[in-house]
Amino acid sequence: NDELKALKKEVDELKSQTKTNQINTRKSQTTTNPSEITSADLQPYLDTVGVLDCFKTRNNLVVYKQFGTAVLLKEGVLMTNWHVVEGMDTCMFVNDKFYNPKYEISGMTYRSGAYLLDLSNIKRPDTNLDFAIIPFSINETGREIAHRNGSPLDEYLEVSQLDYRVGAMLRCSEKAPIGIPVAILGYPASSINLEQFAPPESVTTGIISGYQASYQSSNYLVSAKVDHGNSGGLALGKENEKICLLGIPTWVVAGQVESAGIVQNIHYLLK
C-alpha cells in the first residue's frame, strides 16, 4: 500500500508539472516579441505622410492625373518617388491631419491641408534612384499677407505647422540586416479611389527578405506589400528594439518581382 501511494503521488506530481509547462508555453507564445513593429511604434509617424495629387494640363484642362504618397522630411520640404512627379505640371500634397477653423467658406470648413509643390525646384540627389526632394510653393499673395499681419506664409498653406519629425528620426543601419521587421506607410490606389482628399491610410508589414544590388545603394527587397499609390511613402524598420527610418518604398510592376516590394536605401542621401 505504501508503494502504491508513493507511485500515485509521483504520477500526480508529473501531471502537475506537465500542466504547468503547458500554461507557461501558452504564455510565452502570446507574449509580444519586442523586435516586432507595434502600433505604438507607428503612431508618431502617421501624420508625416500624405497623398500626392499630380496632373498635366493642356489649354487649362486636365489631360492626365496620377497619385502617389509623399513624406514630410524637414520644414517646407518633402520626399517622394521621382516617377510620381516626373513631367507633371502641378502637384499638391494632401494632408488631412491639419485643419484651421479660420478658413471657412459659406459655413464649410476649407481643407487647409492641400499644399502646392514647387516643381521647378525638384532635387534628385541620385538620378539612378526613383527619389526626389521637393519644396512647397509659396505664392506672392501669401508673402504679402504674412508681411502684413503675421499670418502663415501662404493663405492656404500652413506648412510650418506640419509634422516633420521624420527628418530628425533615427536612421537604420547603412545596410540593415535581412530579417528585421519592416512597416510601409502610405496610400495605395485602392484607398485613394475611395476618397481622394481623405483616403484611409494603409500600413503593411513584413521583413527585409533580401537585397537588390542593381544600384550602389543596395536597395532592400521586402515582404511587406508595396502597392501602386503607396510608393513614395515611408518605410520604417526596427533594430535593437528601436524604430528607425529604412528608406522609401517603390512599387514594383506585377510580374517583375513576385510578392515583394522594393525599399530604396536613401541612407547616404539624407544629410
QUICORZI-V444513 format. One line per field, one symbol per residue. ss: DSSP state (@ for helix, = for strand, . for the rest). phi: phi as a letter, one per 40 degrees, with the letter a starting at -180 (. if undefined). psi: psi as a letter, one per 40 degrees, with the letter a starting at -180 (. if undefined). A space follows every 50 residues. Layout:
# QUICORZI-V444513
ss=???
phi=???
psi=???
This chain:
# QUICORZI-V444513
ss=.@@@@@@@@@@@@@@@@@@@@@@@@@@@@@........@@@@@..@@@== ========..==============..====.@@@@....=====...... ...==..==....====.@@@.=........=====...@@@@@@@@@@. ........@@@...@@@@..=.........======..@@@@@@...... .===========......====...........======..========= ..........====..@@@..
phi=.ccccccccccccccccccccccccccccccccccccbccccdcbcccba cbbbabbafgbcbaaababbbcbadgbbbaccccbcgccabbcbbccbbb cccbbfgbccccccbcccccbcbbcaccbcaabbcccbccccccccccbg cdcbcbbbcccccbcdcbccccddbccchccbbbbibcdcccccaccacc cbbbbibcbibbccbccfcccbcccbcdhccgcbbbbabfgbcaccibcb cbcdhcbcfabbbccbdcccc
psi=dddddddddddddddddddddddddddddehhheeihidddddeedeeii hhhiiiihfeiheiiiiaiihhdiheiiiaidddeheidhhhhhheehih eeghhfehhhgeehhhigeefhhgdheeighihhiihhidddddddddee iidieehgdeeihfeddeihiiidgiiheiiihhhagiddddddhdefih iihiiaiheaihfdieegiihiehhhihdeieahhiihhffhiihdahih hhhhddhhfiihhhhedeeh.
